[in-house]
Amino acid sequence: MNPKEHGEVFVLDDGGEVDLDLGNYERYLNITLTRENNITTGKIYQQVIERERRGDYLGKTVQVVPHITDAIEQWITRVARIPVDDTGEEPDVCIIELGGTVGDIESSPFVEAMTQLRRRAGKHNFLQIHVSYVPTINGEQKTKPTQQAVKAVRSAGLIPDLIACRCERNLDKGAVEKIAHFCQVEVESVIVVRDMPTVYQVPMLLEQQGLIPQLQDILSLDRLSLSPAVVAKGSATWDQWKRLTAPEDHFFATVNIALVGKYVELHDAYLSVTKSLEHSAMRCRRKLNIIWIDAEYLEHSYQTEDPAKYHQAWHQLCTANGILVPGGFGHRATEGMILAAKWARENRTPYLGICLGMQIAVIEFARNVCGIEGASSEEFNAEAAERLIMFMPEVDKKTMGATMRLGKRPTLFQSGSEWSKLRALYAEKPEILERHRHRYEVNPAYIERLEQGGLSFVGKDDKGERMEIIELKDHPWFVGVQFHPEYLSRVLNPSKPYLGFMAASAGVLDQITADILKESKGLAANGANGVNGVNGEGAGF
């Protein structure tokens, strides 16, 4: 998927490449989803065609209704029962996002399937929240688009129980009453979801508008009979969330992070990266300022082609507190990334390289420290004499779709890496599990030469063949990882590579490291005494 068109491709534990929305659900609900949680038209039609070929329909005419709609409904009810957290229990509630716009041809089978599901689920078992944008034109809030949208969705067979109105500012009382009147819902059922300083404060906004009592009333949630332990855990998590997501104005200092990438014109292309930085900034009690730098503008050719952009980009890079080079594909702008890595290494600016960013750091080190002038990547130049980065031998070079090294895989910290700053943030664990998405790797033929130059490969795969983590020992923070730690970052438990990078950029790395080691020892002691933490994720923050 083109990142400039679709935004980020999110990767799940099982290697599923899915829409970035599933990343939002994992982050905010602290759950672990699978590729089965991502339903597409292609998957449904493929399933129905395969069933028809097997003879499941006994020669009957296969139609959108009921065969396609039944397949959608059956998929949802099956996946809804799959455990998604560490309890291993069947979920009590399933949230379904029906994307698109009512009236689109693409979504019509899914709309019909939801009408079937509503009827079969029965009273108090199904709730629909319709999301609608309320624009403000010349100072006047316009409710007509919402009225027409609800009219269209009702004519399609779905009846909204609640209407969530997205808006820049609070809706006037008259606007709320007009929406309630024409959409045939109670005034209390119109939820105003206005812009907030941060998205992490939206749950508090919803709580203030009485969303929870309405859900309890419509779905009869009291029937779930939640145990006291579950209620206590939820209450503790909620208190922790509110403390951690306090308004940024309360933070004392701003941290400027230069994100040097290839697709910076569409910020959604790096959504998980920016969310991980936000999680880490909250943990460090700092206000985050991301400086978006197009790596192409750092290249020497731009000094004559567009001097203004060139000098602005370099000024932003040189004055940043930390430099991050995220993942990407292709040769374009990679020379600019290499220059950014060189600046960070030579000027002791905290650096974090993710996937391609790690490979960039290896190439830069090979060129400027080890004297391998022609160091490059097979991805950039297949005929290069010094291919420091090579195509993984087991990967299909002809088929592009779903052929990368995908999903959660182990990384083992190597003996002698006890000094590693990143290892300390993982609480000295000998093995970690992170999600991957790549086709290229560091060429093993150059490992010894790079290590002799001072580049430490502190983490490798479980076979000891694939380089996973690089780190410079005598640097405030110079780390590169082949995996994508942003996919497992959570609001209350930030990704460790990002947390270390942010802490180093803010000058609080020693403090954050000490806190994590103290927390890990406390949890280990509680486990030895048979005591479970109220919230295992981020306990003690």
C-alpha positions in Angstrom: 0.0 0.0 0.0 1.3 3.4 -1.0 2.0 5.3 2.3 1.2 8.6 0.6 -2.3 7.3 -0.3 -3.2 4.9 2.6 -1.0 6.1 5.4 0.9 3.7 7.5 0.7 -0.1 7.1 0.2 -1.6 10.6 1.6 -5.0 11.3 0.1 -7.4 13.8 1.7 -10.2 15.9 0.7 -12.8 13.3 2.2 -10.8 10.4 -1.0 -9.4 9.2 -0.6 -6.2 7.3 -3.6 -4.1 8.0 -5.1 -0.6 8.0 -3.7 1.9 10.6 -7.0 2.0 12.4 -6.3 -1.4 14.0 -3.2 0.1 15.5 -5.4 2.7 17.1 -7.5 0.0 18.7 -4.6 -1.9 20.0 -3.0 1.2 21.5 -6.1 2.6 23.2 -7.7 -0.7 24.3 -4.5 -2.5 25.2 -5.4 -5.5 23.2 -3.7 -7.8 20.6 -5.5 -8.3 17.4 -5.0 -10.7 14.5 -5.4 -10.5 10.7 -8.9 -12.0 11.3 -10.0 -8.7 12.9 -9.5 -7.0 9.6 -12.4 -7.7 7.3 -12.2 -6.7 3.7 -14.5 -7.2 0.7 -11.8 -9.3 -1.0 -11.6 -11.7 2.0 -15.4 -12.1 2.1 -15.8 -12.7 -1.7 -12.8 -15.1 -1.7 -14.4 -17.1 1.1 -17.8 -17.3 -0.6 -16.2 -18.3 -3.9 -14.2 -21.0 -2.2 -17.4 -22.3 -0.5 -19.2 -22.4 -3.8 -16.4 -24.3 -5.4 -16.5 -26.9 -2.6 -20.2 -27.3 -3.2 -21.3 -25.9 0.1 -24.3 -24.1 -1.5 -25.4 -27.2 -3.4 -25.6 -25.5 -6.8 -27.9 -22.6 -5.6 -27.5 -19.2 -7.1 -25.0 -17.3 -5.0 -26.1 -13.7 -4.3 -25.1 -10.7 -2.3 -28.1 -11.3 0.0 -28.0 -13.7 1.8 -24.6 -15.3 0.9 -22.3 -12.4 1.1 -24.1 -10.7 4.0 -24.2 -14.0 5.9 -20.5 -14.5 5.4 -19.8 -11.1 6.8 -22.1 -11.7 9.8 -20.6 -15.2 10.5 -17.0 -13.7 10.3 -17.8 -11.1 12.9 -19.5 -13.5 15.3 -16.7 -15.9 15.0 -13.8 -13.4 15.5 -15.7 -11.6 18.3 -15.2 -14.7 20.5 -11.4 -14.8 20.1 -9.5 -13.7 23.2 -7.6 -10.4 22.7 -5.8 -9.9 26.0 -3.6 -11.7 28.4 -6.6 -13.1 30.4 -7.3 -15.6 27.6 -11.1 -15.1 28.2 -13.8 -14.6 25.6 -14.5 -10.9 25.2 -17.7 -9.5 26.6 -18.1 -6.7 24.0 -17.2 -6.5 20.3 -16.6 -3.2 18.6 -17.2 -3.0 14.9 -16.0 -0.1 12.8 -18.1 0.1 9.6 -16.0 2.5 7.5 -16.8 4.6 4.5 -19.9 6.6 3.8 -23.5 5.5 3.7 -24.5 5.2 0.1 -21.1 4.0 -1.2 -21.4 0.9 -3.4 -18.4 -0.7 -1.7 -20.0 -0.6 1.8 -23.6 -1.6 0.9 -23.2 -5.4 1.6 -21.7 -4.5 5.0 -24.5 -2.2 5.9 -27.0 -4.9 5.1 -25.1 -7.4 7.1 -25.2 -5.1 10.1 -29.0 -4.8 9.8 -29.1 -8.6 9.9 -26.8 -8.7 12.9 -28.8 -6.2 14.8 -32.0 -8.2 14.4 -30.4 -11.5 15.3 -28.4 -10.1 18.2 -31.6 -9.0 19.9 -32.6 -6.3 22.2 -30.0 -4.9 24.5 -27.2 -6.7 22.6 -26.6 -4.3 19.8 -25.8 -0.5 19.8 -25.1 1.7 16.9 -23.1 4.9 17.2 -23.3 7.1 14.1 -20.3 9.4 13.6 -21.0 12.6 11.7 -19.1 15.9 11.1 -20.8 19.2 12.0 -19.1 21.9 10.0 -18.9 25.6 11.0 -19.4 27.9 8.1 -18.9 31.6 8.7 -19.4 31.0 12.4 -22.7 29.1 12.0 -22.9 25.4 12.9 -24.5 23.4 10.1 -26.6 20.4 11.2 -28.1 19.6 7.8 -25.3 17.2 6.7 -25.8 15.1 9.9 -29.6 15.1 9.4 -29.2 13.8 5.9 -26.6 11.2 6.9 -28.8 9.8 9.6 -31.8 9.8 7.2 -29.7 7.8 4.7 -28.5 5.3 7.3 -32.0 4.8 8.6 -33.4 4.2 5.1 -30.6 1.5 4.8 -32.0 -0.3 7.8 -29.7 0.9 10.6 -31.1 2.9 13.4 -28.5 5.0 15.4 -28.8 4.8 19.1 -26.2 7.5 19.7 -24.9 10.3 17.4 -21.3 11.3 17.8 -20.8 14.8 16.4 -17.3 15.7 15.4 -16.7 19.5 15.6 -14.0 22.1 16.2 -15.8 23.6 19.2 -18.7 22.8 21.5 -22.1 22.7 19.7 -24.6 25.3 20.6 -27.7 24.1 22.6 -29.9 24.8 19.6 -27.7 22.7 17.2 -27.8 19.8 19.6 -31.6 20.0 20.0 -32.1 20.3 16.2 -30.0 17.1 15.6 -31.9 15.2 18.3 -35.3 16.4 16.9 -34.6 15.5 13.2 -32.6 12.4 13.9 -35.2 11.0 16.4 -32.9 10.5 19.4 -32.9 12.0 22.9 -30.8 15.2 23.5 -28.6 13.2 25.8 -27.9 10.8 22.9 -26.1 13.5 20.9 -22.5 13.2 22.0 -20.4 16.3 21.2 -16.8 15.2 20.3 -15.1 18.5 20.0 -11.4 19.0 19.3 -9.2 18.5 22.4 -5.6 19.5 23.1 -4.6 15.9 22.7 -6.5 12.8 21.5 -5.7 11.1 24.9 -8.1 13.5 26.6 -11.1 12.4 24.5 -12.1 9.6 26.9 -12.5 12.1 29.7 -14.6 14.3 27.4 -16.9 11.3 26.7 -17.2 10.5 30.3 -18.2 14.1 31.2 -21.1 13.8 28.7 -22.5 10.7 30.3 -21.6 8.2 27.7 -21.1 5.3 30.2 -24.6 5.5 31.8 -26.1 5.5 28.3 -24.1 2.4 27.3 -25.2 0.7 30.5 -28.8 1.6 29.8 -29.0 0.6 26.1 -26.9 -2.6 26.4 -27.8 -3.5 30.0 -24.2 -3.8 30.9 -25.0 -4.7 34.4 -25.8 -8.2 33.1 -22.0 -8.8 32.5 -21.5 -9.3 36.2 -18.0 -8.0 36.2 -15.9 -9.4 39.1 -14.6 -7.0 41.8 -11.0 -7.7 40.6 -11.9 -6.6 37.0 -13.7 -3.5 38.3 -10.7 -2.6 40.5 -8.3 -3.1 37.6 -10.4 -0.9 35.3 -10.6 1.9 38.0 -6.9 1.8 38.6 -6.2 2.0 34.8 -8.6 4.9 34.4 -7.0 6.8 37.3 -3.6 6.2 35.8 -4.7 7.3 32.3 -6.0 10.6 33.7 -2.8 11.3 35.6 -0.6 10.5 32.6 -2.7 12.4 30.0 -2.8 15.7 31.9 -2.8 18.8 29.7 0.6 19.4 28.1 0.7 22.9 29.5 1.6 21.3 32.9 4.8 20.0 31.4 7.9 22.1 32.1 10.0 21.7 28.9 9.6 21.1 25.2 11.6 18.4 23.4 12.2 19.0 19.7 12.5 15.8 17.7 13.5 15.9 14.0 11.7 13.2 12.1 13.8 12.7 8.9 11.7 10.7 6.4 10.6 10.1 2.9 6.8 10.6 3.2 6.6 13.6 5.6 3.9 15.4 3.6 1.4 12.8 4.9 1.9 12.5 8.6 -0.4 9.4 8.7 2.4 7.5 7.0 4.2 7.6 10.3 1.2 7.4 12.6 2.6 4.7 15.0 5.9 6.4 15.1 4.3 9.7 16.2 2.1 8.0 18.7 5.1 6.2 20.2 6.8 9.5 20.6 3.7 11.0 22.3 3.6 8.0 24.7 7.2 8.5 25.5 6.9 12.2 25.9 4.1 11.8 28.4 6.1 9.3 30.4 9.0 11.7 30.5 6.7 14.6 31.4 7.8 16.7 28.4 5.9 18.5 25.7 6.7 17.0 22.3 7.4 19.0 19.2 7.9 17.0 16.0 9.9 18.7 13.3 9.1 17.1 10.0 12.1 17.1 7.7 12.0 15.8 4.1 15.3 13.9 3.9 15.7 14.9 0.3 16.2 18.5 1.3 19.3 17.5 3.3 21.1 16.3 0.2 23.9 18.4 -1.3 22.0 18.7 -4.7 19.4 20.9 -3.0 22.1 23.4 -2.0 21.9 24.7 -5.6 18.5 23.4 -6.6 16.6 25.0 -3.7 18.9 26.7 -1.2 16.1 27.9 1.0 14.8 24.5 1.7 18.3 23.1 2.0 19.4 25.6 4.7 16.1 25.4 6.5 16.2 21.6 6.7 19.8 21.7 8.0 19.0 24.4 10.6 16.1 22.3 11.9 18.2 19.2 12.0 21.1 20.9 13.8 19.0 22.5 16.5 16.8 19.4 17.3 17.2 17.6 20.6 17.0 14.2 18.9 17.0 12.8 15.4 14.8 9.9 14.3 15.0 8.1 10.9 12.0 5.8 10.4 11.3 3.0 8.0 10.8 3.4 4.3 11.4 1.8 0.9 13.4 2.7 -2.2 16.5 4.8 -2.9 15.0 8.3 -2.9 16.2 10.6 -0.1 18.4 8.0 1.5 21.6 10.1 1.0 19.9 12.8 3.1 19.1 10.2 5.8 22.8 9.1 5.8 23.9 12.7 6.3 21.4 13.0 9.2 22.8 9.9 10.9 26.3 11.3 10.4 25.4 14.5 12.1 23.9 12.7 15.0 26.9 10.4 15.5 29.5 13.1 15.2 27.7 15.7 17.3 26.4 13.3 20.0 22.8 14.1 19.3 20.4 11.2 20.3 19.6 9.1 17.3 17.0 6.4 16.7 16.9 4.4 13.5 13.9 2.2 12.7 14.2 -0.6 10.1 15.6 1.5 7.2 16.9 3.9 9.7 19.1 1.2 11.3 20.4 0.2 7.8 21.1 3.9 7.1 23.2 4.1 10.3 25.1 1.0 9.4 25.9 2.4 5.9 27.0 5.8 7.4 29.3 4.1 9.9 30.8 1.9 7.2 31.6 4.8 5.0 32.8 7.4 7.5 34.3 5.2 10.3 35.4 1.9 8.7 36.5 3.5 5.4 34.3 1.5 3.1 33.6 4.4 0.7 31.3 2.5 -1.6 29.0 1.2 1.2 25.5 1.0 0.0 22.4 -1.2 0.1 21.2 -3.8 -2.5 17.9 -1.9 -2.3 19.5 1.3 -3.5 21.9 -0.2 -6.0 21.8 -3.9 -6.8 25.2 -3.7 -8.6 27.0 -1.9 -5.7 30.5 -3.4 -4.9 30.0 -2.9 -1.2 26.5 -4.1 -0.3 26.4 -3.6 3.4 22.7 -4.3 3.3 21.5 -7.3 1.3 18.2 -8.9 0.2 17.2 -11.6 2.7 17.9 -14.9 0.9 14.6 -16.5 1.9 12.4 -13.7 0.6 10.6 -13.9 -2.8 12.1 -11.3 -5.1 9.3 -11.4 -7.7 6.1 -11.2 -5.6 5.7 -8.0 -3.6 2.6 -8.6 -1.6 3.0 -10.2 1.9 6.4 -11.6 1.2 8.5 -9.7 3.7 9.7 -10.9 7.1 6.5 -10.1 9.1 5.1 -10.3 12.6 6.4 -10.8 16.1 9.8 -12.5 16.3 12.4 -12.9 19.1 15.5 -10.8 19.5 18.3 -12.0 21.9 20.6 -9.6 23.6 24.2 -10.9 23.1 26.7 -11.7 25.8 28.9 -8.7 26.6 26.0 -6.3 25.9 25.3 -5.7 29.6 26.4 -2.1 29.1 23.6 -1.5 26.6 21.3 1.4 27.4 18.5 -0.2 25.5 18.9 -3.5 27.2 18.6 -1.7 30.6 15.2 -0.2 29.4 14.0 -3.8 28.7 14.7 -4.5 32.4 17.8 -6.6 31.4 15.7 -9.2 29.8 17.8 -11.6 27.7 15.1 -12.0 25.0 12.5 -9.6 23.7 9.7 -10.0 21.2 9.0 -7.2 18.6 7.1 -7.0 15.3 9.0 -6.9 12.0 8.4 -5.8 8.4 11.4 -5.8 6.1 13.0 -7.5 3.1 16.6 -6.4 3.6 19.2 -7.1 6.4 22.8 -6.3 7.4 25.2 -8.3 5.3 26.9 -10.9 7.7 30.1 -10.6 5.7 30.7 -7.1 7.1 29.8 -7.7 10.7 33.4 -8.3 12.0 34.8 -5.3 10.2 32.0 -3.0 11.6 32.5 -4.4 15.1 36.2 -3.7 14.9 35.3 -0.1 14.0 33.2 0.2 17.2 29.7 -0.5 16.1 28.1 -3.0 18.5 25.4 -5.5 17.4 23.9 -6.0 20.8 20.8 -7.9 19.6 20.5 -10.7 17.1 17.7 -13.1 16.0 17.3 -16.5 17.7 19.7 -18.2 15.3 22.3 -15.5 15.8 22.4 -14.8 12.1 20.3 -11.7 11.6 21.3 -8.4 13.1 18.5 -6.8 15.1 19.9 -4.0 17.2 22.9 -1.8 16.8 24.3 0.6 19.5 27.3 2.9 20.0 28.7 2.5 23.5 30.3 6.0 24.0 27.3 8.0 22.8 24.4 9.5 24.7 22.0 7.5 22.6 22.7 6.0 19.2 20.5 3.0 18.6 19.1 1.3 15.5 16.6 -1.5 15.4 15.6 -3.7 12.5 12.1 -4.3 14.0 9.3 -1.8 14.4 8.9 -1.2 18.1 6.2 1.4 17.5 3.7 -1.3 16.7 3.7 -2.5 20.3 3.8 0.9 22.0 0.9 1.6 24.4 -0.3 4.8 26.1 0.6 3.4 29.6 3.6 1.4 28.4 5.7 3.2 25.8 8.0 1.4 23.5 11.4 1.0 25.0 13.5 2.2 22.1 11.3 5.3 21.7 11.2 5.9 25.5 15.0 5.7 25.7 15.4 8.0 22.7 12.9 10.5 24.1 14.5 10.4 27.6 18.0 10.9 26.1 16.7 13.8 24.1 15.1 15.3 27.2 18.2 14.6 29.4 16.4 12.2 31.7 17.6 8.8 30.5 19.3 7.9 33.7 16.2 8.7 35.8 13.8 6.8 33.4 16.2 3.8 33.4 16.4 3.7 37.2 12.6 3.9 37.4 12.1 1.0 35.0 14.6 -1.2 36.8 13.0 -0.4 40.1 9.6 -1.2 38.8 10.7 -4.5 37.3 12.3 -5.6 40.6 9.1 -4.6 42.4 6.9 -6.7 40.1 9.3 -9.6 40.3 9.1 -9.4 44.1 5.3 -9.3 44.1 5.2 -12.3 41.7 7.5 -14.2 44.1 5.1 -13.4 47.0 2.0 -14.4 45.0 0.8 -10.8 44.5 -0.6 -9.6 41.2 -0.3 -6.0 40.2 -3.6 -4.2 39.6 -2.4 -3.2 36.2 0.6 -5.1 34.8 1.1 -2.6 32.0 2.9 0.5 33.2 2.4 -0.3 36.9 4.0 2.3 39.2 3.9 5.2 36.7 
